Amino acid sequence: MFVTLWEFEVKSGSEELFEAAYGPEGAWVGLFRRNVGYLSTRLLRDVAAPRTYLTADCWESREAYEQFEKTHGAEYSSLDRECEGLTVYEKHLAEFPC
């Protein structure tokens, strides 16, 4: 398994929209599901800083994730631009083989 972690600070008042887009039935998961190697996404909200979220995207392998990037890169960029207005910042934290 291969996991990518992202951190987001969500703009005040955009929490529900962010959770809808990044949650288990959101637009991001819909895009990831187009790739056979996608497994799941966890959306976590920091209890001490409630506008801070983490996503953990799980893939069968690093190769499956890289194939997704190649196949759906344009769609990924487009969705990223659409969701940009929901956040103050986003940061790719790490990638882990499991």
PyRosetta script that sets phi, psi and omega in degrees:
from pyrosetta import init, pose_from_sequence

init()
pose = pose_from_sequence("MFVTLWEFEVKSGSEELFEAAYGPEGAWVGLFRRNVGYLSTRLLRDVAAPRTYLTADCWESREAYEQFEKTHGAEYSSLDRECEGLTVYEKHLAEFPC")
pose.set_psi(1, 154.8)
pose.set_omega(1, -179.0)
pose.set_phi(2, -136.5)
pose.set_psi(2, 132.9)
pose.set_omega(2, -175.9)
pose.set_phi(3, -125.0)
pose.set_psi(3, 135.1)
pose.set_omega(3, 172.0)
pose.set_phi(4, -113.4)
pose.set_psi(4, 136.1)
pose.set_omega(4, -179.1)
pose.set_phi(5, -115.1)
pose.set_psi(5, 134.5)
pose.set_omega(5, 176.5)
pose.set_phi(6, -127.6)
pose.set_psi(6, 145.5)
pose.set_omega(6, 174.5)
pose.set_phi(7, -117.1)
pose.set_psi(7, 141.5)
pose.set_omega(7, -179.1)
pose.set_phi(8, -134.6)
pose.set_psi(8, 141.5)
pose.set_omega(8, 163.7)
pose.set_phi(9, -108.5)
pose.set_psi(9, 121.0)
pose.set_omega(9, -174.6)
pose.set_phi(10, -92.0)
pose.set_psi(10, 139.7)
pose.set_omega(10, 176.8)
pose.set_phi(11, -62.2)
pose.set_psi(11, 142.3)
pose.set_omega(11, 178.4)
pose.set_phi(12, -56.6)
pose.set_psi(12, 131.1)
pose.set_omega(12, -179.2)
pose.set_phi(13, 90.6)
pose.set_psi(13, -8.3)
pose.set_omega(13, -178.5)
pose.set_phi(14, -105.0)
pose.set_psi(14, 8.1)
pose.set_omega(14, -174.6)
pose.set_phi(15, -59.3)
pose.set_psi(15, -46.1)
pose.set_omega(15, -178.6)
pose.set_phi(16, -64.5)
pose.set_psi(16, -42.9)
pose.set_omega(16, 177.9)
pose.set_phi(17, -64.1)
pose.set_psi(17, -40.7)
pose.set_omega(17, 178.1)
pose.set_phi(18, -61.9)
pose.set_psi(18, -48.7)
pose.set_omega(18, -179.6)
pose.set_phi(19, -61.5)
pose.set_psi(19, -35.9)
pose.set_omega(19, 177.3)
pose.set_phi(20, -66.2)
pose.set_psi(20, -39.7)
pose.set_omega(20, -178.3)
pose.set_phi(21, -75.8)
pose.set_psi(21, -36.6)
pose.set_omega(21, -173.0)
pose.set_phi(22, -103.4)
pose.set_psi(22, -5.9)
pose.set_omega(22, -178.3)
pose.set_phi(23, -75.7)
pose.set_psi(23, -175.9)
pose.set_omega(23, -172.3)
pose.set_phi(24, -65.6)
pose.set_psi(24, -16.6)
pose.set_omega(24, 176.4)
pose.set_phi(25, -120.2)
pose.set_psi(25, 17.7)
pose.set_omega(25, -175.4)
pose.set_phi(26, -82.5)
pose.set_psi(26, -179.8)
pose.set_omega(26, -177.5)
pose.set_phi(27, -61.6)
pose.set_psi(27, -36.7)
pose.set_omega(27, -179.4)
pose.set_phi(28, -66.2)
pose.set_psi(28, -46.1)
pose.set_omega(28, 178.7)
pose.set_phi(29, -63.2)
pose.set_psi(29, -38.7)
pose.set_omega(29, 176.3)
pose.set_phi(30, -58.1)
pose.set_psi(30, -41.3)
pose.set_omega(30, 177.4)
pose.set_phi(31, -68.6)
pose.set_psi(31, -46.4)
pose.set_omega(31, -178.7)
pose.set_phi(32, -60.8)
pose.set_psi(32, -35.8)
pose.set_omega(32, -177.9)
pose.set_phi(33, -64.7)
pose.set_psi(33, -14.6)
pose.set_omega(33, 177.6)
pose.set_phi(34, -69.6)
pose.set_psi(34, -14.0)
pose.set_omega(34, -179.5)
pose.set_phi(35, -104.9)
pose.set_psi(35, 130.2)
pose.set_omega(35, -175.1)
pose.set_phi(36, -61.3)
pose.set_psi(36, -25.9)
pose.set_omega(36, -176.4)
pose.set_phi(37, -87.8)
pose.set_psi(37, 2.4)
pose.set_omega(37, 179.2)
pose.set_phi(38, -78.5)
pose.set_psi(38, 138.7)
pose.set_omega(38, -179.8)
pose.set_phi(39, -111.2)
pose.set_psi(39, -52.8)
pose.set_omega(39, -175.8)
pose.set_phi(40, -171.0)
pose.set_psi(40, 167.3)
pose.set_omega(40, 173.5)
pose.set_phi(41, -133.7)
pose.set_psi(41, 135.2)
pose.set_omega(41, 172.3)
pose.set_phi(42, -110.3)
pose.set_psi(42, 131.2)
pose.set_omega(42, 175.1)
pose.set_phi(43, -109.9)
pose.set_psi(43, 120.7)
pose.set_omega(43, -177.0)
pose.set_phi(44, -119.2)
pose.set_psi(44, 138.8)
pose.set_omega(44, 179.4)
pose.set_phi(45, -115.2)
pose.set_psi(45, 130.2)
pose.set_omega(45, -178.5)
pose.set_phi(46, -70.6)
pose.set_psi(46, 124.9)
pose.set_omega(46, -178.8)
pose.set_phi(47, -72.0)
pose.set_psi(47, -26.9)
pose.set_omega(47, -179.8)
pose.set_phi(48, -86.7)
pose.set_psi(48, -23.3)
pose.set_omega(48, 179.5)
pose.set_phi(49, -135.5)
pose.set_psi(49, 82.6)
pose.set_omega(49, -167.2)
pose.set_phi(50, -65.4)
pose.set_psi(50, -6.3)
pose.set_omega(50, 174.1)
pose.set_phi(51, -100.3)
pose.set_psi(51, 8.6)
pose.set_omega(51, 177.5)
pose.set_phi(52, -105.6)
pose.set_psi(52, 128.7)
pose.set_omega(52, -177.8)
pose.set_phi(53, -128.5)
pose.set_psi(53, 154.9)
pose.set_omega(53, 169.2)
pose.set_phi(54, -123.5)
pose.set_psi(54, 144.4)
pose.set_omega(54, 168.1)
pose.set_phi(55, -118.0)
pose.set_psi(55, 141.0)
pose.set_omega(55, 174.0)
pose.set_phi(56, -122.9)
pose.set_psi(56, 108.3)
pose.set_omega(56, -179.4)
pose.set_phi(57, -99.0)
pose.set_psi(57, 123.3)
pose.set_omega(57, -175.7)
pose.set_phi(58, -107.4)
pose.set_psi(58, 133.4)
pose.set_omega(58, -179.1)
pose.set_phi(59, -126.8)
pose.set_psi(59, 157.6)
pose.set_omega(59, 178.2)
pose.set_phi(60, -59.8)
pose.set_psi(60, -36.4)
pose.set_omega(60, -176.5)
pose.set_phi(61, -161.5)
pose.set_psi(61, 166.7)
pose.set_omega(61, 174.5)
pose.set_phi(62, -60.3)
pose.set_psi(62, -38.1)
pose.set_omega(62, 179.8)
pose.set_phi(63, -62.2)
pose.set_psi(63, -39.5)
pose.set_omega(63, 178.1)
pose.set_phi(64, -63.9)
pose.set_psi(64, -41.4)
pose.set_omega(64, 177.5)
pose.set_phi(65, -64.0)
pose.set_psi(65, -45.3)
pose.set_omega(65, 179.2)
pose.set_phi(66, -63.7)
pose.set_psi(66, -37.0)
pose.set_omega(66, 176.5)
pose.set_phi(67, -64.4)
pose.set_psi(67, -41.2)
pose.set_omega(67, 175.4)
pose.set_phi(68, -57.6)
pose.set_psi(68, -47.4)
pose.set_omega(68, -179.9)
pose.set_phi(69, -57.9)
pose.set_psi(69, -42.8)
pose.set_omega(69, -179.9)
pose.set_phi(70, -66.9)
pose.set_psi(70, -45.6)
pose.set_omega(70, -174.1)
pose.set_phi(71, -74.4)
pose.set_psi(71, -37.6)
pose.set_omega(71, -171.8)
pose.set_phi(72, -120.1)
pose.set_psi(72, 22.4)
pose.set_omega(72, -177.5)
pose.set_phi(73, -57.9)
pose.set_psi(73, -42.1)
pose.set_omega(73, -178.6)
pose.set_phi(74, -67.6)
pose.set_psi(74, -42.2)
pose.set_omega(74, 178.2)
pose.set_phi(75, -65.8)
pose.set_psi(75, -38.6)
pose.set_omega(75, 177.3)
pose.set_phi(76, -60.2)
pose.set_psi(76, -47.7)
pose.set_omega(76, -180.0)
pose.set_phi(77, -62.4)
pose.set_psi(77, -40.5)
pose.set_omega(77, 179.4)
pose.set_phi(78, -64.0)
pose.set_psi(78, -46.5)
pose.set_omega(78, 179.3)
pose.set_phi(79, -66.0)
pose.set_psi(79, -36.8)
pose.set_omega(79, 177.5)
pose.set_phi(80, -61.2)
pose.set_psi(80, -42.1)
pose.set_omega(80, 177.7)
pose.set_phi(81, -64.7)
pose.set_psi(81, -40.4)
pose.set_omega(81, 179.0)
pose.set_phi(82, -62.5)
pose.set_psi(82, -36.0)
pose.set_omega(82, -175.8)
pose.set_phi(83, -90.9)
pose.set_psi(83, -8.4)
pose.set_omega(83, -176.8)
pose.set_phi(84, -55.1)
pose.set_psi(84, -36.6)
pose.set_omega(84, -177.8)
pose.set_phi(85, -69.7)
pose.set_psi(85, -8.7)
pose.set_omega(85, -179.6)
pose.set_phi(86, -86.3)
pose.set_psi(86, -15.5)
pose.set_omega(86, -171.0)
pose.set_phi(87, -123.5)
pose.set_psi(87, 154.6)
pose.set_omega(87, 171.4)
pose.set_phi(88, -81.5)
pose.set_psi(88, -42.7)
pose.set_omega(88, 176.2)
pose.set_phi(89, -155.2)
pose.set_psi(89, 161.4)
pose.set_omega(89, 169.9)
pose.set_phi(90, -138.2)
pose.set_psi(90, 145.7)
pose.set_omega(90, -176.8)
pose.set_phi(91, -141.7)
pose.set_psi(91, 128.3)
pose.set_omega(91, 173.6)
pose.set_phi(92, -78.5)
pose.set_psi(92, 117.1)
pose.set_omega(92, -174.3)
pose.set_phi(93, -85.9)
pose.set_psi(93, -47.8)
pose.set_omega(93, -173.4)
pose.set_phi(94, -171.9)
pose.set_psi(94, 167.9)
pose.set_omega(94, 173.1)
pose.set_phi(95, -131.9)
pose.set_psi(95, 136.9)
pose.set_omega(95, -177.0)
pose.set_phi(96, -131.7)
pose.set_psi(96, 129.5)
pose.set_omega(96, 165.9)
pose.set_phi(97, -79.8)
pose.set_psi(97, 142.7)
pose.set_omega(97, -179.9)
pose.set_phi(98, -118.8)
pose.dump_pdb("model.pdb")
